[in-house]
Amino acid sequence: MSKNSKIVIFVVVIGAIAGIGTVAAKKRGNKATEVRIEAVEKRDLVSSVTASGQVRAQSKVDVAADITGRITRLAVKEGDWVTKGQLLLQIDQEEYLAAVQRAEAQMANTRASAAQATANLQQAQSNYRRSQEIRQSNPNLVSAEQLEQLKTAVDVNTALVEASRHNVAQAEAGVRDSKVRLAKTTLYAEMAGRVTRLVVEQGETAIQGTMNRDAATLLTISDMSVLETKVKVDETDVSRISIGDSTVVQLDAFPDTTFLGRVVKISNSSVRGASATATGDQAIDYEVTIRLINPPKDTKPDFSATAKIITDARTSVLSIPIIALTARENEALNNADTAQIPGRTPVKEVGKKDVEGVFIVGADSKVTFKPVKVGIAGEKYFEVLSGLDGGEKIVAGTYQAIRELKDGTLVRETVVKPAANANTENANKKAGS
């Protein structure tokens, strides 16, 4: 075979391959994209924010020791119900009783000294008064120097009496202080409730909690009649929540039951997340307090809770599936951005290049992008504010298919296979075996 013949054959083969590729490409171009199609209809929508937290009593008291001593009596157990003023525990009193006795003895001593100083003052005043009377009747019997010394004695004893009075007051204060410390050896319930936490046993040493309140906490009493849960809500959602919003709360301890609640407080300061991203940014959350309206009697503090906060609701409004909403470039805005203005550099607007909308399926099974303005978001659907009239058929999935759609793309509805009957499947398995 000559060299020219080989070249001709090679060109023919290449042409055939190109022709086959062109035909295949046309076939692929004419192949319809499988999508889910759904009609635009009216629905009832509920917008909500879901967050998690823990159950806690609205009112609780951490009972801590203000003195140090060994616990000689523990009158309650964890889980007990207590009334206000009920005895909780007793700390060893011997040291504090002795302190009261010392203070009382000191007070008695200072009172005796005060009585002696008062008597001395009265004696000095009497001597001074008699000497004055004698000098008035006969100046030669009492000299001026003697009278001056007696006056000084009166002044000194007056000061001693005043000092003794202060000593008595100091001693009385010492007695009161020692009695207060003695009273702190006996701890009573400050409120009625349940003992939800007990961290000490009889015989252990209670630690004074002036500098370390947590270490000094002996037990916790909680008023379980009013329960709340504090949930953390992301900064993007907290603005949608208002005081009084109703909530549906589910406790992990009662998985088959939901409970009603109401938002009673929204924190003004944020709670920054502990984990930071690679850029150093942190998640910013806000605490929202929800009061449970009908909690079960067996609810305990620190139960995990998930709250669904109802932020808005719509009745019978046009809606589209959330997955159906997509974004495409705004061609008109792009053209306006690129227009040349004499003497000025074109300025492009940031963040306004895309418009949101849906793909409408026409009678020829081809799709057209239609801008849509949406309102609140329910669990699966967006409220339609403008752009659709209702009844249109739109592409509602899949996400990957919607991403690749363009105006004029041919689509066909995905056929959903009905679930096979379980009995039929079992029968087929037995027949096969």
ABEGO torsion letter per residue (X at the ends): XBAAAAAAAAAAAAAAAAAAAAAAAAAAAABBBBBBBBBBBBBBBBBBBBBBBBBBBABBBBBBBABBEBBABBABBBGBBBBBGBBABBBBAAAAAAAAAAAAAAAAAAAAAAAAAAAAAAAAAAAAAAAAAAAAABAAABBAAAAAAAAAAAAAAAAAAAAAAAAAAAAAAAAAAAAAAAAAABBBBABBEBBABBABBBGBBBBBAAABAAAABABBBBBAABBBBBBBBBAAAAAABBBGBBBBBBBAABAABBBBBBBABBBABBBBBABBBAAGBBBBBBBBBBBBABBBAABBBGBBBBBBBBABBBBGBBBBBAAABBBBBBAAAAAAAABBBBGBBBBBBBGAABBBBBBBBBAAGBBBBBBBBBBBBBAABBBBABGBAEGBBBBAOBAAAAAABBBGBBBBBBBBBBBBBAAAAAAAAAAAX
